Amino acid sequence: MELICYSLMGTKSQRCMRRRRRKGWNTGVKPYHYVPRYQLVQNLMHELGLSEISVRKQIRDERLWLLQEDYGVDAITTADV
């Protein structure tokens, strides 16, 4: 898969996209659901010439692909993204 949005993101956004779990303060490990910042989506819209829905869909597809590459296809489903 060609990573269009991922290569244009900053380091912090890239790390957030690859994150799978987050630690709670006193509840242990919780699942992490990535929600891109509004300004990031706007910047990618202008740079790529796509609509907001298209950019968000592309980010979701790239996140799914990245997590499946890191953790395996069987471990990651669309519900995890």
N, CA, C and O atoms as a printed pandas DataFrame, in Angstrom:
     atom_number atom_name residue_name chain_id  residue_number  x_coord  y_coord  z_coord
0              1         N          MET        A               1    0.837   -1.174    0.000
1              2        CA          MET        A               1    0.000    0.000    0.000
2              3         C          MET        A               1    0.884    1.240    0.000
3              4         O          MET        A               1    1.919    1.279    0.665
4              5         N          GLU        A               2    0.470    2.235   -0.742
5              6        CA          GLU        A               2    1.210    3.488   -0.797
6              7         C          GLU        A               2    0.735    4.395    0.337
7              8         O          GLU        A               2   -0.451    4.706    0.438
8              9         N          LEU        A               3    1.659    4.811    1.178
9             10        CA          LEU        A               3    1.326    5.665    2.318
10            11         C          LEU        A               3    1.410    7.128    1.891
11            12         O          LEU        A               3    2.493    7.713    1.846
12            13         N          ILE        A               4    0.268    7.700    1.584
13            14        CA          ILE        A               4    0.220    9.076    1.101
14            15         C          ILE        A               4    0.241   10.055    2.268
15            16         O          ILE        A               4    1.092   10.943    2.320
16            17         N          CYS        A               5   -0.675    9.901    3.187
17            18        CA          CYS        A               5   -0.804   10.843    4.312
18            19         C          CYS        A               5    0.292   10.646    5.344
19            20         O          CYS        A               5    0.807   11.619    5.894
20            21         N          TYR        A               6    0.651    9.405    5.611
21            22        CA          TYR        A               6    1.628    9.096    6.656
22            23         C          TYR        A               6    2.971    9.769    6.388
23            24         O          TYR        A               6    3.619   10.253    7.316
24            25         N          SER        A               7    3.382    9.802    5.150
25            26        CA          SER        A               7    4.680   10.392    4.823
26            27         C          SER        A               7    4.668   11.915    4.954
27            28         O          SER        A               7    5.726   12.528    5.094
28            29         N          LEU        A               8    3.490   12.531    4.911
29            30        CA          LEU        A               8    3.388   13.983    5.032
30            31         C          LEU        A               8    3.190   14.443    6.477
31            32         O          LEU        A               8    3.231   15.642    6.752
32            33         N          MET        A               9    2.978   13.515    7.389
33            34        CA          MET        A               9    2.723   13.865    8.791
34            35         C          MET        A               9    4.013   14.101    9.546
35            36         O          MET        A               9    5.091   13.682    9.126
36            37         N          GLY        A              10    3.875   14.784   10.673
37            38        CA          GLY        A              10    4.998   14.988   11.572
38            39         C          GLY        A              10    5.265   13.728   12.387
39            40         O          GLY        A              10    4.504   12.762   12.333
40            41         N          THR        A              11    6.349   13.758   13.133
41            42        CA          THR        A              11    6.758   12.596   13.913
42            43         C          THR        A              11    5.728   12.230   14.973
43            44         O          THR        A              11    5.441   11.048   15.166
44            45         N          LYS        A              12    5.169   13.215   15.663
45            46        CA          LYS        A              12    4.210   12.943   16.725
46            47         C          LYS        A              12    2.941   12.303   16.174
47            48         O          LYS        A              12    2.403   11.373   16.776
48            49         N          SER        A              13    2.464   12.791   15.041
49            50        CA          SER        A              13    1.273   12.207   14.416
50            51         C          SER        A              13    1.551   10.789   13.931
51            52         O          SER        A              13    0.681    9.922   14.021
52            53         N          GLN        A              14    2.747   10.546   13.421
53            54        CA          GLN        A              14    3.105    9.201   12.971
54            55         C          GLN        A              14    3.141    8.233   14.145
55            56         O          GLN        A              14    2.674    7.100   14.023
56            57         N          ARG        A              15    3.686    8.658   15.278
57            58        CA          ARG        A              15    3.714    7.795   16.451
58            59         C          ARG        A              15    2.306    7.505   16.962
59            60         O          ARG        A              15    2.016    6.389   17.393
60            61         N          CYS        A              16    1.440    8.500   16.914
61            62        CA          CYS        A              16    0.052    8.302   17.352
62            63         C          CYS        A              16   -0.667    7.319   16.434
63            64         O          CYS        A              16   -1.493    6.535   16.901
64            65         N          MET        A              17   -0.370    7.348   15.149
65            66        CA          MET        A              17   -1.012    6.422   14.220
66            67         C          MET        A              17   -0.590    4.983   14.472
67            68         O          MET        A              17   -1.383    4.067   14.257
68            69         N          ARG        A              18    0.631    4.765   14.921
69            70        CA          ARG        A              18    1.122    3.409   15.166
70            71         C          ARG        A              18    0.791    2.891   16.565
71            72         O          ARG        A              18    0.996    1.712   16.853
72            73         N          ARG        A              19    0.284    3.761   17.431
73            74        CA          ARG        A              19   -0.020    3.376   18.802
74            75         C          ARG        A              19   -1.239    2.456   18.823
75            76         O          ARG        A              19   -2.220    2.684   18.115
76            77         N          ARG        A              20   -1.158    1.429   19.636
77            78        CA          ARG        A              20   -2.251    0.467   19.730
78            79         C          ARG        A              20   -2.936    0.499   21.086
79            80         O          ARG        A              20   -4.152    0.333   21.178
80            81         N          ARG        A              21   -2.163    0.710   22.124
81            82        CA          ARG        A              21   -2.714    0.718   23.476
82            83         C          ARG        A              21   -2.223    1.948   24.215
83            84         O          ARG        A              21   -1.165    2.498   23.909
84            85         N          ARG        A              22   -3.005    2.366   25.185
85            86        CA          ARG        A              22   -2.575    3.451   26.053
86            87         C          ARG        A              22   -2.711    2.997   27.491
87            88         O          ARG        A              22   -3.564    2.169   27.810
88            89         N          LYS        A              23   -1.884    3.530   28.345
89            90        CA          LYS        A              23   -1.930    3.158   29.754
90            91         C          LYS        A              23   -2.861    4.114   30.483
91            92         O          LYS        A              23   -2.781    5.331   30.321
92            93         N          GLY        A              24   -3.731    3.549   31.275
93            94        CA          GLY        A              24   -4.584    4.359   32.123
94            95         C          GLY        A              24   -3.865    4.670   33.415
95            96         O          GLY        A              24   -2.890    4.005   33.766
96            97         N          TRP        A              25   -4.335    5.666   34.117
97            98        CA          TRP        A              25   -3.679    6.070   35.341
98            99         C          TRP        A              25   -3.748    4.975   36.393
99           100         O          TRP        A              25   -2.739    4.667   37.028
100          101         N          ASN        A              26   -4.914    4.386   36.586
101          102        CA          ASN        A              26   -5.024    3.328   37.583
102          103         C          ASN        A              26   -5.836    2.136   37.080
103          104         O          ASN        A              26   -6.193    1.259   37.866
104          105         N          THR        A              27   -6.130    2.094   35.789
105          106        CA          THR        A              27   -6.979    1.024   35.278
106          107         C          THR        A              27   -6.240    0.065   34.365
107          108         O          THR        A              27   -6.862   -0.831   33.795
108          109         N          GLY        A              28   -4.957    0.220   34.208
109          110        CA          GLY        A              28   -4.204   -0.690   33.356
110          111         C          GLY        A              28   -4.207   -0.248   31.903
111          112         O          GLY        A              28   -4.310    0.944   31.611
112          113         N          VAL        A              29   -4.096   -1.191   31.006
113          114        CA          VAL        A              29   -3.969   -0.901   29.584
114          115         C          VAL        A              29   -5.348   -0.794   28.950
115          116         O          VAL        A              29   -6.212   -1.642   29.172
116          117         N          LYS        A              30   -5.547    0.262   28.155
117          118        CA          LYS        A              30   -6.807    0.486   27.456
118          119         C          LYS        A              30   -6.527    0.549   25.964
119          120         O          LYS        A              30   -5.413    0.888   25.566
120          121         N          PRO        A              31   -7.503    0.233   25.131
121          122        CA          PRO        A              31   -7.301    0.389   23.690
122          123         C          PRO        A              31   -7.197    1.863   23.327
123          124         O          PRO        A              31   -7.787    2.716   23.991
124          125         N          TYR        A              32   -6.456    2.156   22.288
125          126        CA          TYR        A              32   -6.251    3.522   21.829
126          127         C          TYR        A              32   -6.897    3.673   20.467
127          128         O          TYR        A              32   -6.605    2.905   19.550
128          129         N          HIS        A              33   -7.770    4.653   20.326
129          130        CA          HIS        A              33   -8.424    4.936   19.045
130          131         C          HIS        A              33   -7.928    6.287   18.556
131          132         O          HIS        A              33   -8.122    7.311   19.212
132          133         N          TYR        A              34   -7.293    6.275   17.410
133          134        CA          TYR        A              34   -6.687    7.481   16.857
134          135         C          TYR        A              34   -7.749    8.354   16.212
135          136         O          TYR        A              34   -8.534    7.890   15.386
136          137         N          VAL        A              35   -7.764    9.625   16.600
137          138        CA          VAL        A              35   -8.625   10.627   15.977
138          139         C          VAL        A              35   -7.707   11.749   15.505
139          140         O          VAL        A              35   -7.100   12.433   16.329
140          141         N          PRO        A              36   -7.594   11.949   14.188
141          142        CA          PRO        A              36   -6.682   12.982   13.694
142          143         C          PRO        A              36   -7.155   14.381   14.084
143          144         O          PRO        A              36   -8.354   14.654   14.130
144          145         N          ARG        A              37   -6.202   15.252   14.361
145          146        CA          ARG        A              37   -6.520   16.633   14.689
146          147         C          ARG        A              37   -7.138   17.336   13.480
147          148         O          ARG        A              37   -6.830   17.010   12.334
148          149         N          TYR        A              38   -8.006   18.294   13.751
149          150        CA          TYR        A              38   -8.694   19.023   12.692
150          151         C          TYR        A              38   -7.696   19.760   11.796
151          152         O          TYR        A              38   -7.838   19.768   10.573
152          153         N          GLN        A              39   -6.690   20.377   12.412
153          154        CA          GLN        A              39   -5.708   21.128   11.633
154          155         C          GLN        A              39   -4.892   20.204   10.735
155          156         O          GLN        A              39   -4.545   20.587    9.617
156          157         N          LEU        A              40   -4.582   19.011   11.195
157          158        CA          LEU        A              40   -3.869   18.042   10.370
158          159         C          LEU        A              40   -4.699   17.666    9.143
159          160         O          LEU        A              40   -4.182   17.609    8.028
160          161         N          VAL        A              41   -5.976   17.412    9.358
161          162        CA          VAL        A              41   -6.865   17.064    8.246
162          163         C          VAL        A              41   -6.945   18.220    7.254
163          164         O          VAL        A              41   -6.904   17.999    6.043
164          165         N          GLN        A              42   -7.058   19.452    7.755
165          166        CA          GLN        A              42   -7.139   20.613    6.877
166          167         C          GLN        A              42   -5.859   20.773    6.049
167          168         O          GLN        A              42   -5.923   21.043    4.849
168          169         N          ASN        A              43   -4.705   20.607    6.690
169          170        CA          ASN        A              43   -3.434   20.723    5.969
170          171         C          ASN        A              43   -3.314   19.662    4.880
171          172         O          ASN        A              43   -2.876   19.956    3.768
172          173         N          LEU        A              44   -3.703   18.428    5.201
173          174        CA          LEU        A              44   -3.629   17.357    4.202
174          175         C          LEU        A              44   -4.631   17.584    3.072
175          176         O          LEU        A              44   -4.351   17.247    1.922
176          177         N          MET        A              45   -5.792   18.151    3.388
177          178        CA          MET        A              45   -6.783   18.459    2.356
178          179         C          MET        A              45   -6.200   19.424    1.330
179          180         O          MET        A              45   -6.329   19.211    0.124
180          181         N          HIS        A              46   -5.558   20.486    1.815
181          182        CA          HIS        A              46   -4.994   21.484    0.908
182          183         C          HIS        A              46   -3.793   20.948    0.149
183          184         O          HIS        A              46   -3.599   21.273   -1.023
184          185         N          GLU        A              47   -2.993   20.136    0.805
185          186        CA          GLU        A              47   -1.782   19.623    0.158
186          187         C          GLU        A              47   -2.096   18.549   -0.889
187          188         O          GLU        A              47   -1.460   18.497   -1.941
188          189         N          LEU        A              48   -3.078   17.696   -0.593
189          190        CA          LEU        A              48   -3.408   16.601   -1.502
190          191         C          LEU        A              48   -4.532   16.932   -2.468
191          192         O          LEU        A              48   -4.702   16.250   -3.479
192          193         N          GLY        A              49   -5.297   17.969   -2.170
193          194        CA          GLY        A              49   -6.415   18.335   -3.038
194          195         C          GLY        A              49   -7.587   17.379   -2.922
195          196         O          GLY        A              49   -8.312   17.170   -3.895
196          197         N          LEU        A              50   -7.782   16.800   -1.760
197          198        CA          LEU        A              50   -8.875   15.859   -1.528
198          199         C          LEU        A              50   -9.894   16.484   -0.581
199          200         O          LEU        A              50   -9.625   17.511    0.042
200          201         N          SER        A              51  -11.062   15.858   -0.479
201          202        CA          SER        A              51  -12.073   16.323    0.459
202          203         C          SER        A              51  -11.743   15.822    1.867
203          204         O          SER        A              51  -10.878   14.964    2.047
204          205         N          GLU        A              52  -12.438   16.365    2.848
205          206        CA          GLU        A              52  -12.192   15.978    4.239
206          207         C          GLU        A              52  -12.519   14.509    4.470
207          208         O          GLU        A              52  -11.785   13.813    5.171
208          209         N          ILE        A              53  -13.600   14.040    3.893
209          210        CA          ILE        A              53  -13.990   12.637    4.050
210          211         C          ILE        A              53  -12.949   11.722    3.429
211          212         O          ILE        A              53  -12.618   10.681    3.996
212          213         N          SER        A              54  -12.431   12.104    2.267
213          214        CA          SER        A              54  -11.414   11.291    1.593
214          215         C          SER        A              54  -10.125   11.220    2.409
215          216         O          SER        A              54   -9.497   10.165    2.503
216          217         N          VAL        A              55   -9.739   12.342    2.994
217          218        CA          VAL        A              55   -8.518   12.368    3.800
218          219         C          VAL        A              55   -8.683   11.493    5.041
219          220         O          VAL        A              55   -7.792   10.712    5.375
220          221         N          ARG        A              56   -9.828   11.622    5.727
221          222        CA          ARG        A              56  -10.062   10.808    6.915
222          223         C          ARG        A              56  -10.107    9.319    6.579
223          224         O          ARG        A              56   -9.599    8.498    7.343
224          225         N          LYS        A              57  -10.707    8.967    5.449
225          226        CA          LYS        A              57  -10.760    7.565    5.017
226          227         C          LYS        A              57   -9.355    7.059    4.694
227          228         O          LYS        A              57   -9.006    5.932    5.046
228          229         N          GLN        A              58   -8.552    7.885    4.029
229          230        CA          GLN        A              58   -7.182    7.500    3.699
230          231         C          GLN        A              58   -6.357    7.290    4.963
231          232         O          GLN        A              58   -5.579    6.340    5.043
232          233         N          ILE        A              59   -6.520    8.165    5.948
233          234        CA          ILE        A              59   -5.799    8.020    7.221
234          235         C          ILE        A              59   -6.212    6.735    7.915
235          236         O          ILE        A              59   -5.366    6.007    8.435
236          237         N          ARG        A              60   -7.518    6.451    7.925
237          238        CA          ARG        A              60   -8.006    5.225    8.572
238          239         C          ARG        A              60   -7.461    3.986    7.871
239          240         O          ARG        A              60   -7.051    3.032    8.533
240          241         N          ASP        A              61   -7.453    3.988    6.537
241          242        CA          ASP        A              61   -6.936    2.842    5.792
242          243         C          ASP        A              61   -5.440    2.652    6.031
243          244         O          ASP        A              61   -4.971    1.524    6.183
244          245         N          GLU        A              62   -4.692    3.757    6.065
245          246        CA          GLU        A              62   -3.258    3.663    6.311
246          247         C          GLU        A              62   -2.976    3.181    7.731
247          248         O          GLU        A              62   -2.050    2.398    7.944
248          249         N          ARG        A              63   -3.763    3.640    8.705
249          250        CA          ARG        A              63   -3.580    3.181   10.087
250          251         C          ARG        A              63   -3.850    1.689   10.202
251          252         O          ARG        A              63   -3.111    0.975   10.879
252          253         N          LEU        A              64   -4.903    1.212    9.546
253          254        CA          LEU        A              64   -5.208   -0.213    9.557
254          255         C          LEU        A              64   -4.054   -1.006    8.961
255          256         O          LEU        A              64   -3.647   -2.022    9.523
256          257         N          TRP        A              65   -3.524   -0.556    7.837
257          258        CA          TRP        A              65   -2.424   -1.257    7.182
258          259         C          TRP        A              65   -1.167   -1.257    8.059
259          260         O          TRP        A              65   -0.491   -2.279    8.174
260          261         N          LEU        A              66   -0.855   -0.106    8.678
261          262        CA          LEU        A              66    0.332   -0.021    9.533
262          263         C          LEU        A              66    0.219   -0.946   10.743
263          264         O          LEU        A              66    1.176   -1.637   11.092
264          265         N          LEU        A              67   -0.948   -0.957   11.379
265          266        CA          LEU        A              67   -1.121   -1.820   12.555
266          267         C          LEU        A              67   -1.079   -3.292   12.175
267          268         O          LEU        A              67   -0.544   -4.108   12.926
268          269         N          GLN        A              68   -1.631   -3.642   11.028
269          270        CA          GLN        A              68   -1.570   -5.035   10.582
270          271         C          GLN        A              68   -0.140   -5.445   10.255
271          272         O          GLN        A              68    0.237   -6.596   10.472
272          273         N          GLU        A              69    0.656   -4.521    9.738
273          274        CA          GLU        A              69    2.061   -4.816    9.471
274          275         C          GLU        A              69    2.841   -5.007   10.775
275          276         O          GLU        A              69    3.704   -5.880   10.864
276          277         N          ASP        A              70    2.536   -4.193   11.776
277          278        CA          ASP        A              70    3.262   -4.259   13.047
278          279         C          ASP        A              70    2.837   -5.452   13.902
279          280         O          ASP        A              70    3.685   -6.124   14.488
280          281         N          TYR        A              71    1.530   -5.721   13.977
281          282        CA          TYR        A              71    1.015   -6.709   14.926
282          283         C          TYR        A              71    0.445   -7.961   14.274
283          284         O          TYR        A              71    0.087   -8.904   14.981
284          285         N          GLY        A              72    0.350   -8.000   12.961
285          286        CA          GLY        A              72   -0.175   -9.173   12.284
286          287         C          GLY        A              72   -1.629   -8.967   11.863
287          288         O          GLY        A              72   -2.390   -8.254   12.516
288          289         N          VAL        A              73   -1.984   -9.601   10.775
289          290        CA          VAL        A              73   -3.318   -9.432   10.218
290          291         C          VAL        A              73   -4.389  -10.026   11.127
291          292         O          VAL        A              73   -5.490   -9.482   11.213
292          293         N          ASP        A              74   -4.088  -11.125   11.802
293          294        CA          ASP        A              74   -5.065  -11.767   12.658
294          295         C          ASP        A              74   -5.345  -10.965   13.932
295          296         O          ASP        A              74   -6.446  -11.045   14.477
296          297         N          ALA        A              75   -4.373  -10.199   14.411
297          298        CA          ALA        A              75   -4.524   -9.476   15.669
298          299         C          ALA        A              75   -5.285   -8.171   15.529
299          300         O          ALA        A              75   -5.867   -7.697   16.504
300          301         N          ILE        A              76   -5.297   -7.576   14.338
301          302        CA          ILE        A              76   -5.897   -6.262   14.130
302          303         C          ILE        A              76   -7.080   -6.381   13.169
303          304         O          ILE        A              76   -6.965   -6.973   12.096
304          305         N          THR        A              77   -8.214   -5.813   13.568
305          306        CA          THR        A              77   -9.398   -5.760   12.711
306          307         C          THR        A              77   -9.777   -4.293   12.516
307          308         O          THR        A              77   -9.144   -3.398   13.075
308          309         N          THR        A              78  -10.811   -4.063   11.723
309          310        CA          THR        A              78  -11.261   -2.689   11.501
310          311         C          THR        A              78  -11.845   -2.084   12.765
311          312         O          THR        A              78  -11.885   -0.860   12.884
312          313         N          ALA        A              79  -12.299   -2.893   13.710
313          314        CA          ALA        A              79  -12.828   -2.374   14.971
314          315         C          ALA        A              79  -11.722   -1.777   15.838
315          316         O          ALA        A              79  -12.005   -0.926   16.681
316          317         N          ASP        A              80  -10.478   -2.197   15.656
317          318        CA          ASP        A              80   -9.361   -1.678   16.429
318          319         C          ASP        A              80   -8.907   -0.316   15.954
319          320         O          ASP        A              80   -8.245    0.410   16.696
320          321         N          VAL        A              81   -9.249    0.038   14.741
321          322        CA          VAL        A              81   -8.814    1.315   14.183
322          323         C          VAL        A              81   -9.761    2.370   14.639
323          324         O          VAL        A              81   -9.597    3.540   14.292
